[in-house]
Amino acid sequence: MAGFAGIVAAIRHRDISTWAHDERIMLRMLLVASGMAVSFALLPAVLTEARLPEPVIWRSGSISFIAWQIGIAVHRARQFRAAGTPSPIPRALWAWISLIIALQALNVVLAASWPYLLGVFGLLVNAFSFFWVLLLGSAGRQDAQA
């Protein structure tokens, strides 16, 4: 998390208060996706230590994952709409998020580790894509100013 934020801040060479509103939202999205990837990666270990049966661990994790993923997607869409800012999230990323949700829904039935772990990997892909949007956005603005 700190690595992504540090790189973005170093690339910008300017105070975050001078960033555009959508850039600040993207930075928050990067940090939240990274933090939730860590949280969801640790959740099975906590549930294992609680001595829950393995199928319950994976089902509970997937249900939590679905609830969070839908909630954060709705929140971010409303946030961009309220700000009057077009979403910088490409449609391919929305498709990726939908695929992760569908995979977790399947795992409520399967109760296996692999779909859940792919979901955690998907969150890391999300965080990395937010990083690239910020990075490429910065490069584009610097080129336009030159």
C-alpha positions as CSV (number, residue, x, y, z in Angstrom):
1,M,0.0,0.0,0.0
2,A,2.6,2.5,1.1
3,G,4.7,1.5,-1.9
4,F,2.0,2.4,-4.4
5,A,1.2,5.7,-2.6
6,G,4.9,6.6,-2.3
7,I,5.6,6.0,-6.0
8,V,2.5,8.0,-7.0
9,A,3.5,10.8,-4.7
10,A,7.1,10.8,-6.0
11,I,5.9,10.9,-9.6
12,R,3.6,13.8,-9.0
13,H,6.2,16.2,-7.5
14,R,3.4,18.3,-6.1
15,D,1.3,18.5,-3.1
16,I,-1.7,16.1,-3.0
17,S,-4.0,19.1,-2.4
18,T,-3.2,20.3,-5.9
19,W,-4.4,16.9,-7.4
20,A,-7.6,16.8,-9.4
21,H,-10.6,15.4,-7.5
22,D,-10.6,12.2,-9.6
23,E,-6.9,11.7,-8.9
24,R,-7.5,11.9,-5.2
25,I,-10.3,9.4,-5.5
26,M,-8.1,7.1,-7.5
27,L,-5.4,7.3,-4.8
28,R,-8.0,6.3,-2.2
29,M,-9.2,3.5,-4.4
30,L,-5.6,2.2,-4.7
31,L,-5.1,2.3,-0.9
32,V,-8.5,0.7,-0.1
33,A,-8.0,-2.1,-2.7
34,S,-4.5,-2.8,-1.4
35,G,-5.7,-2.7,2.2
36,M,-8.6,-5.0,1.5
37,A,-6.4,-7.5,-0.3
38,V,-4.3,-7.7,2.8
39,S,-7.4,-8.0,5.0
40,F,-9.0,-10.7,2.9
41,A,-5.7,-12.6,2.6
42,L,-5.5,-12.7,6.4
43,L,-9.2,-13.6,7.0
44,P,-8.9,-17.3,6.4
45,A,-6.0,-17.5,8.9
46,V,-8.2,-15.8,11.6
47,L,-11.1,-18.1,10.8
48,T,-8.9,-21.2,10.9
49,E,-7.6,-20.1,14.3
50,A,-11.2,-19.8,15.4
51,R,-11.4,-23.6,14.6
52,L,-14.1,-23.2,12.0
53,P,-14.6,-26.0,9.5
54,E,-12.8,-25.4,6.2
55,P,-16.0,-25.1,4.1
56,V,-17.4,-22.5,6.5
57,I,-14.1,-20.5,6.2
58,W,-14.3,-20.3,2.4
59,R,-18.1,-19.7,2.3
60,S,-17.8,-17.0,5.0
61,G,-14.9,-15.4,3.2
62,S,-16.7,-15.4,-0.1
63,I,-19.9,-13.9,1.3
64,S,-17.9,-11.2,3.0
65,F,-16.0,-10.6,-0.2
66,I,-19.2,-10.2,-2.2
67,A,-20.8,-7.8,0.2
68,W,-17.7,-5.6,0.4
69,Q,-17.1,-5.7,-3.4
70,I,-20.7,-4.7,-4.2
71,G,-20.7,-2.1,-1.5
72,I,-17.5,-0.4,-2.5
73,A,-18.5,-0.5,-6.2
74,V,-21.8,1.3,-5.5
75,H,-20.1,3.8,-3.2
76,R,-17.4,4.7,-5.8
77,A,-20.0,5.0,-8.6
78,R,-22.0,7.4,-6.5
79,Q,-18.9,9.3,-5.4
80,F,-17.9,10.0,-9.1
81,R,-21.5,10.8,-10.1
82,A,-21.8,13.3,-7.2
83,A,-18.5,14.9,-8.0
84,G,-19.6,15.3,-11.7
85,T,-16.4,13.5,-12.6
86,P,-16.4,10.9,-15.3
87,S,-15.1,7.6,-13.9
88,P,-11.5,6.9,-14.8
89,I,-12.2,3.2,-14.3
90,P,-12.2,1.4,-17.7
91,R,-15.1,-0.9,-18.6
92,A,-12.7,-3.8,-18.6
93,L,-12.0,-3.2,-14.9
94,W,-15.8,-3.2,-14.2
95,A,-16.0,-6.5,-16.1
96,W,-13.1,-7.8,-14.0
97,I,-14.8,-6.8,-10.7
98,S,-18.0,-8.5,-11.9
99,L,-16.1,-11.7,-12.7
100,I,-14.6,-11.6,-9.2
101,I,-18.1,-11.3,-7.6
102,A,-19.4,-14.1,-9.8
103,L,-16.5,-16.3,-8.8
104,Q,-17.2,-15.6,-5.1
105,A,-20.9,-16.4,-5.6
106,L,-19.9,-19.7,-7.1
107,N,-17.6,-20.4,-4.1
108,V,-20.6,-20.0,-1.8
109,V,-21.6,-23.3,-3.3
110,L,-18.2,-24.9,-3.8
111,A,-16.6,-23.8,-0.5
112,A,-13.1,-24.2,-1.9
113,S,-9.9,-22.2,-1.4
114,W,-9.0,-21.4,-5.0
115,P,-11.9,-19.2,-6.0
116,Y,-11.4,-17.1,-2.8
117,L,-7.7,-16.8,-3.4
118,L,-8.3,-15.7,-7.0
119,G,-10.6,-13.0,-5.6
120,V,-7.7,-11.8,-3.4
121,F,-5.5,-11.8,-6.5
122,G,-8.2,-9.8,-8.3
123,L,-8.0,-7.1,-5.6
124,L,-4.3,-6.8,-6.2
125,V,-4.9,-6.5,-9.9
126,N,-7.4,-3.7,-9.1
127,A,-4.9,-1.9,-7.0
128,F,-2.3,-2.2,-9.6
129,S,-4.6,-0.9,-12.3
130,F,-5.5,2.1,-10.2
131,F,-1.7,2.7,-9.8
132,W,-1.3,2.6,-13.6
133,V,-4.2,5.0,-14.2
134,L,-2.6,7.4,-11.8
135,L,0.9,6.9,-13.4
136,L,-0.3,7.3,-17.0
137,G,-2.5,10.2,-16.0
138,S,0.5,12.0,-14.5
139,A,2.6,11.3,-17.6
140,G,-0.1,12.6,-19.9
141,R,-0.4,15.8,-18.0
142,Q,3.3,16.3,-17.9
143,D,3.6,15.8,-21.6
144,A,0.7,18.3,-22.2
145,Q,2.4,20.9,-20.0
146,A,5.8,20.5,-21.8
